[in-house]
Amino acid sequence: MATETLSIGKALNTGLRRALENDPKVVIMGEDVGKLGGVFRITDGLQKDFGDQRVIDTPLAESGIIGTAVGLAIRGFRPVCEIQFDGFVYPAYDQIVSQVAKMHYRSGGKLRIPMVIRIPFGGGIGAVEHHSESPEAYFSHTPGLKVVSCANPQDAYVMIQQAIASDDPIVFLEPKRRYWEKGPVDLDAPLADAYPLHASRVARPGTDATLLAYGPMVRTCLEAATAAAEDGRELEVIDLRSISPLDLGIVYDSVRRTGRAVVVHEAPSNVGLGAEIAARITEECFYSLEAPVLRVTGFDTPYPAARVEEEYLPDLDRVLDAVDRSFGW
């Protein structure tokens, strides 16, 4: 068994390489993905090994990238589009919600759009404006799109391959502040036996309260659970992994045991994923709840300048404060 220690970024690179090797219809396209290997070097070395017809440097035109990929997908290819930064996706928003999401429905099920839209998302890297957005709610609200996010190297390696193999259009959110974090990756495990793409997973078992997160906030919640254990509280951490569709069966089971739930994400709270998750937990687990479902999120403001971004992002203290408030009811 070939288990290696890889960063999330390298795991994504390796997963993309496997997808290119396994299916000649897979093509990667985006700004600077070829010769440069991407801003974060996620596609490093792929153009050199697979050629510029399969790893394609595109013009600086997000709408053009996605529109071209729709045509390729209709013709049987499996395009993987990279949006260089989260805040650059908005010029392509019309293509994504009007074409990518609706083509299967519009054609009465005759057309499939097997494409992946990779978006490095979230803050924490000291970037300038338009480089630290969390746009997941826009896409999760759109029927016809699936939205996922990895939080560790093993999931990064497997989930990117699963997304590319899917016949559905998938927005693949990559936690850019975590690209350099390392962990074990099983490179030999068959993809058919992998954990399902659209399934939540318990990242840390616990008995006293449930923390729910995805992407970059999973590690923050794990750190909060470690800190809480020093005070005798065992917090269960669930990595949602799939944002649309949501897999909440495991969440309901957890909340019925713990009686408390805190949802954590970087995006603003207003009409965010936390609100939807809180509503569903309340509907399904009302008689098990010992306190309202609480949310720890970014603030309802534009993303701030880099020098104060750590005041905006949820951190260990804010998560633990929410846990304390939950126990205060």
N, C-alpha and C positions, 0 to 999 in steps of 0.2 A: 504494500500500500504506500503510495507516494504522498505523504503529508509534508507540506512545506509551510514555513512561516512567511506570510506575505502581507504587505500592506493592502488596504482596501483598493487603492489605485492600481497596484500591480495585479491584484486578483481580478479586477475588471478587465485589465489588459489581457490577462491570460484567458479569461472567459471569452472575450471577443476573438482572440486568436483561435480558440477551439471552434467557435461558431463559423469562422471563415474557413477553417480546415474541413469541417464536416458538411458544409453546404455551399456549393459554388454560386448559389443564388443570393447569398448574403453579401451586401455591399455596405460600406461605411462612408458617410458623407458629412461634411461640415467644414467650418472655417478653420483652417490650419491643422486639420486632423492628419494630414499626410506627411509631408516632409518634416514639419515641426513636431508632429506627434501629439498635437493638442496642447492647449495652454497648461493643463495639469499633467501632460505626458501620458494620458490614459491610452492613447492609440500609438504610443511610441513603437517604432520598428515595424508596424503593420504594413505600411505602404511599401517599404523596402522589400518585404517578404512576399506580398500578395499583388503588388503592382498598383499603378494609379488608375486602373479601370475598376478596381474593387475598393480601394481606399482613396476617396476622391476629395481633393481640396476644392471647395466651392467658393463662389463670390460671397461678399459680405451682405447676404440677403436672406434672412431667415424665412420669409414667406416663400422665396424661390426654392430654398432647400426642401421645405415641407411639400410644396406643390409638386416639385419634381419627384419626390419620394412617393407621393400618392400614385402618380403615373407608373412608376416602377413597380409598386406593390400590385397594382391592377394587372400588370403584365407578368406577374409570377415571381418577381424578385422579393427579397426580404431586406429592405433598406433599414439601416440603423443611422439615424440622424443625431448629430451632436449639436445642441444649442450651447454656445461657448460659456455663457453665464445665464443664470436664471432670469435676470432682468432684461435679457435680450430676446426672450421668447415672445414678447407681446406683438412684434410685427408679424409673427406667424400665427397669432391667436385665431384670426379669421380662418385660415386654412385648416387649423387643427379642429376647431369646433364646427365649422361649416362643411368641411370635406372629409377629413380623416374620420371624425366621429360618426358621420351620417351616411357614408357611402354604402355600407352593408345594408342598412335599413332602406335607403333610397332605392337600392337595386332589388329589393324583395328577397334579400339573402343570396343573390347570385354572385355578388362580388365580395371578396375578402380583402382586407387591408392589413396584411401582416407586416407591420412596421413598428419600430421602437424609436421613441424620441427621448434621448438621453439629456437630462438637465442637471448639471451641478447646482444644488440649491442650498439656501440657508446662509447664515452669517458666520462670524467668528474668525475671519482671515484678514481683517484690517483693510478691506477693499473700499473703493470709492462708490459713489452712487450707481445704482443699477446692477451691482455685482453681488448683492446679498439678499435677494428676494426669497419669499416662500410662497410660490403661486399654486400650491397643491389644491386649494379649495376651488379655484376656477375650473380646473380640469376634472376634479372629482364630482362637481356638480353637473357635468356634461354627460348625458346618456350616450353610450357608444364608445366611451373611452375607459380603459383600465389604467389604474395608477398604482405604482408600487415604489417602495424605497428600501434599500438595504442598509444594514447598520453594522455589519462586521464582515471581515474578509471572506469567510466561507459563504455567506449569503450573496455577497457581491459576485463571486465566481459562478455560483450556481444560478442565481436569479437572472443575471444578464443572458445566460444561455437559454433559460426557460422562456424569457420574454421574447427573444429572437425566434424561438421555435413556435411560439404561439401564432395562431391565425388571426388574432385580434390586435388592434392598435393599442400600444402600451406606452404610457408616459413613465419613464424610468428615472426616478429622482435619486441623485447621488449626493450624499452628505459631504460637501467639499471640505468642510473643516476636519473631517475624519479621514481624508484620503491617505494620510501617512500613518495611521494607526494600524498595528500589526496583529495578526492572529494566525492560528493553524488553518490550513486549507487542504482538504482531501482532494487531490487532483485526479484520483482514479475511480472515485465512486460513480457508478452509472447514473446518468441524468434521469433515467426512468425511475430510479429508486429514491430520488431526492425528495426533500420535504416540499409539499405543494407550494406553488408560487403565490397563490392567493389565500394563504393561511397564516393566522397569528401563531405566536409561539411564546411559551413562558421562558423568559430570559433568566429569571431568578425566582425560585419558589418562596412563598411567604404565607403568613396566616393572618396578619393584622390589618393590612390595607393593600389596595391594588393600585399600582402606578401603570399608566398606559402611555406609550410613546411610539414613535417611529423615526427612522433616520437618525439625525445627529443627537436627538434628545434621549435615545435609548441609553447611551453611556452616562449621560447626566443622571438619569433615573437609577442606574445601577450604582453610581457613586452615592446617591442619596440613600439607597437601601443599605449600602455598607456602613454609612455614617449612622443611620437609624438603628442598626443592629447593636451599636455600642451603647445605645440607651435602652436596649431590650425590646425594640420593635422589629418585627420581621415583616418587611414589605415585599409583596410579590410584584415583580416587574414583567410586563407583557410587551413584547415587541410586535406591533400590529402588522408590520411588513407590507401588507396590502391595504391601501387607503381607499381604493374603489375597485372591486367590491370589498366592503369591510367583512371580516370574518370575526364575529363577536360571540360565537358559542363558547369559546374558551374564556372570554371576558366575563360572560354571564356566570359561568361556573365559579370563576374566581371571586367575583363580587358577592355572590350568594354565600361564599365561605367567609370572606373578610368583612363584609358589610360596609366597606368604604372604598371610594374610587377617586383618583386624581388623574386627570388627563393633561399631558404636557406636550406642547409643540411651540415652535419658534414663530409661526405665523400669528398675526393679530387675533384676538379672541372673537371679535364681532363676526358672526356668521362663519366661523372657522370649523375645522373638523371636530374640535373639542365639543362644540355645541351639539352637533349631530350625535356624537358618541354618548354624551351625557343624556340626551333625550332618549336614546334607545335603551340605555342602562336603566333609566328611570321607569320606562314602560315595562321592561322585562323583569326587573329586580326590585320593584318598589317596596315590597314587604320585607326584603332582606336588608335594605339600606338603613344604616345607623346615622347617616349624615347625607346632606346633598352631595351630588357629584360635583367636584370642584375642578377648576381649570387653571393651569399655570401656562401663560403664553407670552408672546411678544405683545407690545402695547399697540393700541389703535392709533398709531402715528406712522408716517413714512419712516422707512428704516433710517436710523440716525447716522451721523458721521462716525468714522471708524474709531475715533478717540473715545467715544462714549458708547460704543456698541455693546460692551459687556454689561452696561446698565440696562440695556434693552432686552438682552437674551435671557431666557430662564436659566437659572443656575441652581446649584445644590441648595443654597440657603432658601431660595424662593420655593423650591419643591418641598423642603422639610417644613417650611412655614405653612404650606397648604395642608400637609399631613397633620401638623399640630392643630390647625383650625378644624380639620375633619374630626379629630378626636375630642375637640372642645364642644361638639354638639351634644 
